[in-house]
Amino acid sequence: METLGILFMVVVAPLMIIFHYVTKWKQSTTLTSEDEKILTEMWDSAERIEARIQNIERILDAESPDWRTK
């Protein structure tokens, strides 16, 4: 009977603990739908900002060609 207890503590218990924390880790690394929505909004904002910066650079290139060296 002692052998069975020792075997459980040496083999089964560590595996159960490892699988428990691996499962917890996998669940915590997934994005929720709210996180995905926020990420999409941030991506859209970044694209709009990039387009605005490109427009400003075109305007500055036309009005003051040497603005980049200043």
QUIPE-V583536 format. One record per residue. RES is the residue in three letters. SS is DSSP state (h for helix, s for strand, l for the rest). PHI is phi as a letter, one per 20 degrees, with the letter a starting at -180 (999 if undefined). OMEGA is omega in degrees with one decimal (none if undefined). Layout:
RES,SS,PHI,OMEGA ; RES,SS,PHI,OMEGA
//
This chain:
MET,l,999,177.7 ; GLU,h,f,-179.7 ; THR,h,f,179.1 ; LEU,h,f,177.9 ; GLY,h,f,178.9 ; ILE,h,f,178.2 ; LEU,h,f,178.1 ; PHE,h,f,-177.2 ; MET,h,f,-176.2 ; VAL,h,e,-173.7 ; VAL,h,d,-170.1 ; VAL,h,f,-176.6 ; ALA,h,g,178.0 ; PRO,h,f,178.0 ; LEU,h,f,178.5 ; MET,h,f,179.5 ; ILE,h,f,179.7 ; ILE,h,f,-179.9 ; PHE,h,f,178.5 ; HIS,h,f,-177.1 ; TYR,h,f,174.3 ; VAL,h,f,178.2 ; THR,h,f,177.9 ; LYS,h,f,-178.6 ; TRP,h,f,179.7 ; LYS,h,f,179.4 ; GLN,h,f,-177.4 ; SER,h,f,-178.1 ; THR,l,e,179.1 ; THR,l,e,179.1 ; LEU,l,e,174.3 ; THR,l,e,179.4 ; SER,h,f,177.5 ; GLU,h,f,177.0 ; ASP,h,f,178.8 ; GLU,h,f,178.9 ; LYS,h,f,179.1 ; ILE,h,f,179.2 ; LEU,h,f,177.5 ; THR,h,f,178.2 ; GLU,h,f,178.5 ; MET,h,f,178.5 ; TRP,h,f,178.6 ; ASP,h,f,178.1 ; SER,h,f,179.5 ; ALA,h,f,178.5 ; GLU,h,f,178.0 ; ARG,h,f,178.9 ; ILE,h,f,178.5 ; GLU,h,f,178.5 ; ALA,h,f,178.6 ; ARG,h,f,179.6 ; ILE,h,f,178.5 ; GLN,h,f,177.5 ; ASN,h,f,179.0 ; ILE,h,f,179.0 ; GLU,h,f,177.1 ; ARG,h,f,179.3 ; ILE,h,f,179.8 ; LEU,h,f,177.4 ; ASP,h,f,-179.2 ; ALA,h,f,-174.8 ; GLU,h,e,-177.6 ; SER,l,b,-173.1 ; PRO,l,g,-177.2 ; ASP,l,e,-177.4 ; TRP,h,f,-177.9 ; ARG,h,f,-178.4 ; THR,h,e,-178.1 ; LYS,l,f,none
//
